[in-house]
């Protein structure tokens, strides 16, 4: 099992009705069903052709009536409310678009490929509680970085601007190491862009970004 998939599965919890939106090959749903972590599961994809990959992997559970494939856009078309919703591998803006048409699920785990800040803002605006919010990595030489957001619809939360931008657990020292690698890489890239920037406004924005990253890195290291 790939590192990314294994890491996501490690945060999946027991629930009654599980939904894997944009399920790809269905690895996470297979994990839930194989370990008896849900009563039934829905696998959903906007493309019937793409959904076939997961249907093949989960054929046994589909035959047993424990897994129900649905061709749908996001949560549209699911025949019942789901108690735990996983959306992994879509952009943050796309996840927000899906949630706007439905609602924030009772329990959720989101792994946005980009625009995590926009997703955090939307969830907090909707009164959700973000229980875990951090960056993890895959690979050793050429790392890939992913954000994970685990939480619930109720409970409310208050985030600072930096927490929206970088993720709360990354900043408070609970899960700092992949984030620190990523922040340091972003810092070096920003410095390289600044050296090449010609326009005054571009240089100003890059200088501000560099200053913030340096401060964030320092504060995160201090919290270790």
N, C-alpha and C positions, 0 to 999 in steps of 0.2 A: 504494500500500500504506500502510495506517495506520501512524503512528509506532510504536505499541505492537507491532504485528505485525512490522514491520521490525527493531525492536530485539531481539525474541525470536529472530528468524531469524539475527541476527548472531552469536548464541552457539551455534547448532546446528553440530555437527561431523559428520565422516564416521563412519559406522557400518554394520554389516551389516543388522541388523533394527531398524527404527525403529517406535515406537508413539506415536500422538498420541491421548491419552485425553481425552474430552470435546472432540472435534476441531472443533466448530462448523462453519465453512465450509471447513475443510481447507486454509487458506492456508499453514500451516507445513509440512504434508506435501507440498503442491505445490512449495514451495521446495526441500525435500529431494530430491524426485524430479527436478525440472527441472534441478537442479545436479549430479545424479548422486552425491549424498551418502549414499545407502543402497542396499543390494541389493533390499530390499523394505520395504514400510511397511504398518502396520495403522492404520486409522482406527476409533476406537471411540466409541460414545455409548450411553447407557442407553436412549435413545428412537430407535426406528426412523425416526420422522418427522423428528426433528432430523438424523439421519445422512444423510438424502436430500440435504441441502444440500451436504455434502462429496462425496457420491457423484456428484452432477451435475458439480461442479468437477473431479473426478478421474476422470471416466468413461474417458478415454483410458488412464490408467495401470491402472485396474481391468481393462479389456479386455485389456491386455498382461500381466496377472498380476503386476504390480509393486506393486499396492496392493490390500489385502484389507479390506473393510468388515466390522466385527463389531458386532452389537448386544450390548452387555455393560455390566455395572456395574464400572467401573474396569478393572482388568487381568483380571477374571474372563472366561473364555471365549476368551482368546487361545490359539491352538493351539501356540505355542512361546514360549520365553523371548525377551525382547527385549533387545538390547544397549544401546539408548538410548531412554529414555522421556521424553516431554514431557507435562506436565500444566499447562495454562495456563488461567486464568479460573475455577478452582474455589477454594473457601475452604481455608485451611490445615488446618482440622479434617477436611474432606472428603478432602483428599489423604492425611492420616495414616490415615484409615479405609481408604482404598484400599490403602495400603502394608501395613497390619496384616494384610490378608487374603492378601497375596502376599509380597513382600519388597522391599527397596530395590534398584532396578535397577543393573546394572553402571555405567551412565552415566545421568545424569538432568538435566533442566532443569525447574524448577518455578516457576510464577508465581502465587503465591497472592493472591487478591483481599483476604483479611483473615487474621488469626491467623497471620502469618508466624512469630511467636515460637514458637508451639506446633509448627509444622513443623520449625523449626531444632532445637528440643529433641529431637524424635523422631529426626531424622536423626543427630544427634550421639550419642544414646543407642544407636542401632543400629550405631555404628562407621563411619558414613559420613564422607567427606572433603568439606568444602564449599570449593570452589576459588574461586568468585565468589559474593558475597552482598551485594547492594546495591539501592538504590532508583533508579529512573529515572522520568522524567515524560513526559507527553504533553500537548500544548497549550501556548499561550503566555499567554493571558489567564486562563483558568480551568484551571489545571493539574490533571491527574489523576496520582496517584502509584501506582507499582507496585513490588513487590519481586521480584527475580529471584535464584534459588538454583541454581547449577550445581555439580555434583559427581559423585563416584563412590562406590560402595558400600563400598569398602575403603580403608584408610589411616588411619582414625581422626582425630579432631579434638578439640580442647579449646577451649571457648568460655567467656568471662566472662559474667556476668549481663547486663551492658550489651550485649554482642555478641548475645546471644540476643534482647534486646528491640529492638535498633536495626539489626543487621546489621554484620558485621565490616568490610567494605570502606567502609561509610559512615563509620565511626568512625576508621579509620586513614588517611583522606585519599586513598584510591585512587579513590573515586567520590563526592565529597562534595556536589556542588552541588544536585542535586534533593533530596537528603536535608536539606540545610541549609534550603532553601525550605520543605520540609514541616515540619521541626522548629520553625522560626520561626512558621509558621502554627499549629501545635499549641500553641506557647507562648502566643500571643495569645488563642487560644480558652480555654486553661486559666485565664489571667488574667481573662478576661471571666466565666467560670463562677465563679471565686473571689469576684468582686465581688458576685455574686448569691446565693452559697451561704449558707444559714442554719444548717444543722446543723454542729456542731463537728467531727464525724468527717469530714464531706465537705470542710470547709475544710482540715482537716489533710492529707487525701489529696491535695487539689489543690495545697496549698502544697509538699508533697514532690515532686509531679510537676513543678511549676514550677522548683523548685530543681535537679532532675535535668536537665531540658531546658536550662536556662541553662548548666549545667556541661558537658553534652554538646556544645552549640553552641560554647562557648568552646574545648573541647578539639579539636573537629573543625576549627575555623578555625585553630587553632595548628598542626595537622598538615598544612595545605595547603602 
